[in-house]
């Protein structure tokens, strides 16, 4: 079963609400564990989709005034 970003957001929100409303310690810790796993998956997806800039160039910003030439 594949979940899109909207599905994941709904699941994460439902888990957060269950954690905030929960009185049963075991259920709350279970929900927190699952929420942590979902967030890890989201972090991995975010890192995977990030790449070089869209124009294909990487920029190295060197603001130093030292040009190595002494006069």
C-alpha positions in Angstrom: 0.0 0.0 0.0 1.4 3.4 -1.0 0.6 6.6 0.9 1.0 10.0 -0.6 2.2 13.1 1.3 -1.4 14.0 2.2 -2.1 10.6 3.6 1.1 10.7 5.7 0.1 14.1 7.1 -3.3 12.9 8.1 -1.8 9.8 9.8 0.8 11.9 11.6 -1.9 14.4 12.8 -4.2 11.5 14.0 -1.3 10.0 16.0 -0.5 13.4 17.5 -4.1 13.9 18.6 -4.2 10.4 20.0 -1.0 11.0 21.9 -2.4 14.3 23.3 -5.7 12.8 24.3 -4.5 9.4 25.4 -4.7 8.3 29.0 -3.3 4.7 28.5 0.5 4.9 28.8 1.0 1.8 26.6 -1.0 3.1 23.8 0.6 6.5 24.0 4.1 5.1 23.8 3.1 2.9 20.9 1.7 5.9 19.0 4.9 7.9 19.8 7.0 5.0 18.4 5.0 4.8 15.2 5.0 8.6 14.8 8.8 8.6 15.2 9.2 6.0 12.4 6.9 8.0 10.1 9.0 11.2 10.8 12.2 9.3 10.1 10.8 8.0 6.8 9.8 11.6 5.9 13.3 12.8 6.7 14.9 10.2 4.5 12.5 11.1 1.7 13.4 14.7 2.0 17.1 14.0 1.9 16.7 11.7 -1.1 14.7 14.3 -3.2 17.2 17.1 -2.5 19.9 17.4 -5.1 22.0 19.9 -6.9 20.4 23.2 -7.9 18.0 23.1 -10.8 20.4 25.0 -13.1 23.0 22.2 -12.7 25.6 24.5 -11.1 27.0 24.3 -7.6 28.1 27.6 -6.2 31.0 28.1 -3.8 30.6 31.4 -2.1 34.0 32.6 -0.9 33.7 36.1 0.5 37.3 36.4 1.6 39.2 39.5 0.4 42.5 37.6 0.3 43.5 37.0 -3.3 46.9 35.6 -2.5 48.6 38.5 -4.4 50.9 40.7 -2.4 51.9 44.1 -3.7 
